[in-house]
Amino acid sequence: MAPTRIKRIAVVYCTGGNRAKRRVQDDLTQMDCAQAVQAYPDGLLDCAQGCLGLGSCVAACRLKAIAIGPHGAALVDRDKCVGCGLCVKACPKSLIRLVDADTTITPRCSNQDAGPAARNACSVSCITCRICEKNCPADAITMEDNHAVIDPAKCISCGMCAVKCPRGVIVDADGVFTVNNFS
């Protein structure tokens, strides 16, 4: 019998998009993310780790499982994603990662700035307040590089972190604890 393969899906670790302050006001409609990163080495956003929303990942996905959402950040349709990883390779900011498909509670911020700077850069960034960490009954959340990280081996998907997060950084892909379009 062949070993069972765990289904993986892509998750975008940024929900900021156009909620992050822009440094560059140029019209970027003729560029994809990789071209914009190369053209503007100092960054397009005050959040250096934020999703540019220019669609490199969308173009890479053959199944149309990823789109630019209403807030200008990439969103993955969990039902369509097969975990091929093409969007992961296409993202020049490494904001997309493959996770086990049963992982539903995820912190969607990769900002590495300390609280005040993160708050200034993006209205939905993790500000390292640690409320999620303090309220996690499974001790599954830690702060790494100034943002929440959930250990999937410890997480019991209770959603307490998603409910308590004052900035909406932690998202429940099933929409039970937080409202969510795609994932």
N, C-alpha and C positions, 0 to 999 in steps of 0.2 A: 504494500500500500504506500502510495506517495505521501510525503509529509504534507500536512495541511498548511496552506499559505494564509497568513493573516492579511486580510484586506486592508490596504492603506489608502488614505485620501490626502489631498493637499489642504493645507490651512494657511491662510495669510495672516501673519502676525503684525498687522497694522489695520486699524479702522479709521485712521486719521484722514488721509486723502486731502480734500479741500478744507478740512477742519484744522489743518496745520497751516501756520502762517507761511506765505510764500516770500522768498527772497527775490526771486526773478519774476518779473511781470510780463516777460516776452510771450508772444504767441508760440506755443510749443506743439501745435496740432500736427505739424509735419514731422515730428520726431517720435521715436519710441523711447522707452525708458533707458535702454543702453546708450542710445545716441545723446539723450539729455544729460546723463551722468558724465559722458565724455566731454560734451560741449560746456558743461558748467561744473568743473571739478570742485568748486567751493560749495556746491549744493544748490538746489532749487527751493528747498524748504528750510525753515528754522529748525525743524526736526530732521537732523541728518540721517536718521534711520527710517523716515517715513515713506509710504507708498506714493509714487509719483503719479500713478493713475493714467499713464500714457499707453498702456496696453501691450507691452511685450509678452506678458503671460497670456493674455487673451489670444494674441496671434499664434502663440505656440500650441495652444490647446486644440487638438483635432476634434474633440467631442463637444466643444462649446460648453464646457463645464465651468468656465470662469468668465466673469464679466466685470466691468467697472461699475460699481454700485452708485447709488444716488449721492453719496458723499465723496465720490471721486477716488475711492480705494478699491482694489481688486477684491472680489467676493467669489468663493467657490460654491458651486451647487453640489452638495454632498451626494445627491442621488445620481448625478451624471459622472462624477469623478471616478476614475478607475485606478488612480495612483500611479500613473505612468511616469511622472516626474518631469515632463517637458516644461511645465510652468516653473518648476523649481530651478531648472537650468536657465530659463529665460530671464529670471528676475535678477538684475544686476545688484540689487541691494540685499539679496539673500533673505527676503522677508517671507518666502513661501517654503514650508517644510512638509514632508510627508509624515503623517501620524497614523496610528491604528484607527480604523474607521469607528470603533466604539468609543473613542475619545470625544466627548461632547462638550466638556467644560474647558475652555482655553482662554488664556490671557492674550488679547489681541493688540499688544503693544511691544515694540522692540526698542523704544527710546531709551538711551543710556544716560541721559542727562539727569541730574539731581532734581528733586521735586519742584522748586521754583522755576528752574529753567525749562523743565518739561511742561509745566503748566503754561508757561509763556509761549512755548513753541506750538502747542496743539491743545485744543479744547477737550480731547478725549485720550490724553496720554496718561500713563501710569505715573503717579507722583510719589511713589514709594511710601505711601501713608501706612502701610502694613495692616490695614483693616482686614483685608482678605486673609492674611497670614494669621492674625489673631483669632479670626472666627472659623478657621478650618479645623473641624473635629478630627481629621485624619492626619494632621500635621504634614500635609502634602505640598504646602506653598512656602517658597523661600524667595527672597529678593536677591537677584543676581544682576549686576550691571545696572542697578537702579530701576529694575522692573520685575514684576511678579513672574515666577516660573512655577509651574505645577508639575509635580512628579506623577506621571500617569500610573505608576505601580502602586502609589499610596492613595491616589484620589478615589473617593467612593461616589463621585458624581452627585453629591447631595445638593450642590448649587448654592450653598451658603455664601461662598465667596462672590458669586455672581450677583446675588441679591444685595450684599453689603457694599460692593465696590461703588464708591461715590462718583466715579468718573465713567462707569460703564465699560471699563477695560476688559473685564472678564465676561465672556459671552457663552451662553448655553446654546449650542447648535440645534437642539431640539425645540427651542423656544419655550420651554417650560418655565424657566426662571428669568429669562430676558427675551425681549422681542428681537427676532433676527430674520433678516432676509438672506437667503443662501446660508453660507457658513462663515 
